[in-house]
Structures are given as C-alpha cells and as structure tokens.
Amino acid sequence: MKLALYQGPVQSGATEAGFATIRRQLAASAAAGASMLVMPELYLPGYNHPDHHRDLSQPRGGAWETRLAAMARDAGCGLTIGWAERDGDAVYNAATAFGSDGKVLGHYRKVQLFGPMERASFQPGDGFCSFDLGGVKCTLLICYDIEHAAHVTALAARGVTLFLVPTANPQGFEHVQRLLVPARAAELNVTVAYANYCGEDAGLAFGGCSVIAGPLGAVLAQAGAQETLLMTDIPGTRGIDPLLLSTQLTDFRKI
C-alpha cells in the first residue's frame, strides 16, 4: 500500500485557498497511486487561531465533512485531515479519515491536549478508533497523542499496525520527529505517519520534518523545512528478520 503525506503552511480560516490545496494534493497523491493522503492537525480552520476554533468549527456531517468526502471521492484517494469539530457547546480537536469512495472510515477527537491554547479551545476526547485500509488495521491519533507510549501500546494490542497522525509541532520540538516517532514505531512493530506544518502562523513557527517511520524505527520518508508531498510504500514487517522485531508487547511485565 502506498501512503502520501502533505507538509505545508497553515491556511488560516478554511479559505478557498486551503480547499484548493487539499484538492491539488489529493490529485497528486492519486496520480502517484497512493491509497491515503495524511494532512496536518486543524488544517480547517488553522492551528494557532482560537477565535477561528470558536467561530468556524463545524459539526459532523456539516459543510466541511461533506465537501472533503466529495473531494476524496472525486480524486479516488483517501484523505486523513485535522479539523475543529463542534458538538453542541463543545469544540474538539478532531481528525477524520475518508476512504477513496468518500465514506468516513474513522473519526477521532484528540485525547492529549497540549498547552494553554488547546486546553482553552477544546474539550478532550475520550476514546480511540480503528478501521481497515487495504487490509491494514489503522488508527488516528493527533500530535501530542503519539508521544504517550501508553496510547500507542493500547492500540497496538488491538492489532493496529498503521498510525495516521495529523500534527502541528512547533520549532524546538524536532526531537519528536527525530526520536520519539521512530521509537514508537520500533517499540511495537508499527508504522507512524506524522504530518506536520512548516512555516509560521500567527507568531508560531512550525518545525516541519514530517516523517513516516516503520518497524525497527526505520525512516521510510522525511521532509525538511519546506512544503513537501511525501510518498512511500508501507511494507509492514515483510522482509524483516523476525529475530530483529520488538517483542515488547508480549514481554512486558507489570510490577
């Protein structure tokens, strides 16, 4: 299975320019044979804009979800994207995965909110999701979630082998892309696709360096500091000597 990952600047306010970028990246991903495109956290309506989170957030089944589903269907490529979801008076930092037919495969609300802005803007989620993508069991996490090994372990114990992770990781925290994401993948023989922003938005500079890491911590693809569309095949554990694979999931002793 081929996976695409887009790293780019924030498109604040859910503007037509932002939707045009999504459409363009979906078309490029489909042309390259990708089954799924992963985009950053809160791509709609932008990350560092609490006023937009409050005023522009939308419900499940609303205009954004309907439009994104149609775009995935038209392109013939799945789409995983972060967005601000409203549910009554609550707003969530959410992500949705659409299949290449436009149907919702999975929806997730960020559990581990990071920093004062997120905690002021959003309610935390309280559950995980999983779904099948081309015979691979997948899940969604968002940014800070992947840094908590307990969440990754719990999902791996349920059979998940591919983690799709929209992200908004600032400059100064590049150790997450360099070290923690490959470590999560190595610990549990999984693949993690971590889609970050680049550039600056409302005074916040992002670290770029989006990464797709596989078993043994192998870096399958990595971006630099610029706008990038990464593309790679997801091999899983095929061709890896079983003696080299981590057995942490079965070996762990609770004391």
C-alpha positions in Angstrom: 0.0 0.0 0.0 1.3 3.5 -0.9 0.8 6.3 1.6 1.1 10.1 0.9 1.8 12.8 3.5 1.5 16.5 2.9 3.6 19.1 4.9 2.7 22.7 4.1 1.9 26.1 5.6 -1.2 26.9 7.6 -4.2 28.1 5.5 -6.0 30.1 8.2 -9.8 30.4 8.1 -10.9 27.5 6.0 -10.5 29.6 2.9 -10.9 28.5 -0.7 -7.1 28.5 -1.0 -7.0 25.9 1.7 -9.6 23.7 -0.1 -7.7 24.2 -3.3 -4.5 22.9 -1.7 -6.4 19.8 -0.4 -7.8 19.1 -3.9 -4.4 19.6 -5.5 -2.6 17.3 -3.1 -5.3 14.7 -3.4 -4.9 14.7 -7.2 -1.1 14.4 -6.9 -1.4 11.6 -4.4 -3.9 9.7 -6.5 -1.8 10.1 -9.6 1.1 8.5 -7.8 -1.0 5.6 -6.7 -1.5 6.5 -3.0 -4.4 4.9 -1.1 -4.4 7.7 1.6 -3.2 11.3 2.0 -2.4 12.5 5.5 -2.6 16.3 6.2 -1.8 18.3 9.3 -3.7 19.0 12.5 -6.6 21.5 12.5 -6.0 22.2 8.8 -9.5 23.5 8.9 -9.6 26.3 10.1 -5.9 26.6 11.1 -4.0 25.8 14.2 -3.0 28.9 16.2 -6.3 30.7 15.9 -8.6 30.1 18.9 -11.1 32.6 17.5 -11.5 30.5 14.4 -11.9 27.4 16.5 -14.7 29.0 18.4 -16.4 30.7 15.5 -15.8 28.5 12.5 -15.9 25.0 13.9 -18.5 22.7 12.3 -20.5 19.6 13.3 -20.1 16.1 11.9 -22.0 15.8 8.6 -21.6 19.6 8.1 -20.3 21.5 5.1 -16.6 20.7 5.7 -17.1 17.0 6.1 -19.5 16.8 3.1 -17.0 18.7 0.9 -14.0 16.8 2.0 -15.8 13.5 1.4 -16.7 14.6 -2.2 -13.1 15.7 -2.8 -11.7 12.3 -1.7 -14.3 10.5 -3.9 -13.6 12.7 -6.9 -9.8 12.1 -6.6 -10.1 8.4 -5.9 -7.8 8.8 -2.9 -8.4 8.5 0.8 -7.9 11.6 3.0 -7.0 12.0 6.6 -7.2 15.6 7.9 -7.5 17.5 11.1 -10.3 19.9 11.8 -12.2 21.8 14.5 -15.4 19.8 15.3 -18.4 21.4 17.1 -20.8 19.2 19.1 -23.3 21.4 20.9 -21.4 23.8 23.1 -18.2 21.7 23.0 -15.4 22.0 20.4 -13.0 19.2 19.7 -9.6 19.0 18.0 -10.6 16.2 15.7 -9.4 14.2 12.7 -11.4 12.2 10.1 -10.2 9.6 7.7 -12.2 9.3 4.4 -11.9 6.4 2.0 -11.3 6.8 -1.7 -15.1 6.4 -2.1 -15.7 9.4 0.2 -17.1 7.3 3.1 -15.9 8.0 6.6 -13.5 5.3 7.8 -12.7 6.7 11.2 -13.2 9.8 13.3 -11.2 10.8 16.4 -11.1 13.5 19.0 -7.6 14.4 20.4 -7.2 12.9 23.9 -3.9 14.7 24.9 -4.5 18.4 24.6 -1.2 20.4 24.5 -0.6 23.8 26.1 -2.9 26.5 27.3 -4.3 27.4 23.8 -5.6 23.9 23.1 -7.0 23.5 26.6 -8.8 26.8 26.3 -10.2 26.0 22.8 -11.1 22.3 23.1 -12.6 19.5 25.2 -10.5 16.4 25.3 -11.7 13.2 23.5 -12.3 10.0 25.4 -11.8 7.1 23.0 -9.9 5.6 20.1 -11.0 4.4 16.7 -9.7 1.8 14.3 -10.5 0.9 10.7 -9.3 -1.2 7.8 -7.4 0.3 4.9 -6.4 -2.1 2.2 -6.2 -5.0 4.6 -4.2 -2.9 7.1 -5.6 -2.1 10.5 -5.3 1.7 11.0 -6.0 4.3 13.7 -6.0 8.1 14.1 -4.0 10.0 16.7 -3.3 13.7 16.8 0.2 15.2 17.5 0.8 15.0 21.3 -1.1 11.8 21.5 1.7 9.8 19.8 4.2 11.0 22.4 2.3 8.9 25.0 3.6 5.4 24.7 0.6 4.0 26.6 -1.8 5.1 23.9 0.2 3.5 21.1 0.6 0.3 23.1 -3.1 0.1 23.8 -3.9 0.4 20.1 -1.1 -2.0 19.0 -2.6 -4.5 21.5 -5.8 -4.2 19.5 -4.0 -5.2 16.3 -3.4 -1.7 14.9 -0.3 -1.5 12.7 -0.6 1.9 10.9 -1.0 5.2 12.8 -2.1 8.2 10.8 -1.2 11.4 12.8 -2.1 14.9 11.8 0.3 17.2 13.7 1.1 20.9 14.5 4.5 20.6 16.1 6.4 23.9 16.8 10.1 24.6 16.2 12.2 23.5 19.1 10.4 20.1 19.5 12.0 18.4 16.5 13.2 15.6 18.8 9.6 14.3 18.4 10.1 13.7 14.7 13.7 12.6 15.0 13.4 10.3 18.1 10.0 9.7 19.6 8.0 8.9 16.4 10.6 6.3 15.2 10.8 5.0 18.8 7.0 4.4 18.9 7.2 2.6 15.6 10.2 0.4 16.7 8.7 -0.5 20.1 5.6 -2.1 18.6 6.5 -3.0 15.0 4.1 -0.4 13.6 4.2 2.4 11.1 3.6 6.0 12.1 2.8 8.8 9.5 3.3 12.1 11.2 2.1 15.1 9.1 3.3 18.5 10.4 3.2 22.1 9.2 6.1 24.2 8.0 6.5 28.0 8.1 4.9 30.4 10.6 1.4 31.3 11.6 0.2 34.0 14.0 3.6 34.1 15.7 4.1 30.4 15.9 6.8 28.8 13.9 6.4 25.1 13.0 9.2 22.6 12.8 8.4 20.7 9.6 10.4 17.5 9.4 7.2 15.4 8.9 8.1 11.7 9.0 6.8 8.2 8.1 8.6 5.7 10.4 8.2 1.9 10.2 9.2 -1.1 12.3 12.8 -1.1 13.7 12.4 2.7 13.7 13.2 2.8 10.0 12.6 6.3 8.5 10.6 5.5 5.3 10.3 9.1 4.3 11.1 12.5 5.9 10.5 16.1 4.9 12.8 19.1 5.6 11.6 22.6 6.4 9.7 23.3 3.1 6.3 22.4 1.6 6.5 18.8 0.6 4.4 15.9 -0.5 6.0 12.7 0.8 5.2 9.3 -0.8 6.2 5.8 0.3 5.1 2.2 0.2 4.1 0.8 3.6 5.9 -2.6 3.8 4.9 -3.5 7.4 7.2 -6.2 8.7 7.7 -8.0 5.4 11.3 -8.9 4.7 12.4 -8.2 8.3 14.2 -10.9 10.2 11.7 -11.9 12.9 14.6 -12.0 15.4 15.1 -8.3 15.0 11.4 -7.3 15.7 10.4 -6.0 19.0 8.6 -8.3 21.4 7.7 -5.6 24.0 4.0 -6.1 23.6 4.2 -9.7 24.8 7.2 -9.4 27.0 6.1 -6.5 29.3 5.9 -7.4 33.0 3.7 -5.1 35.1 5.2 -4.6 38.6 
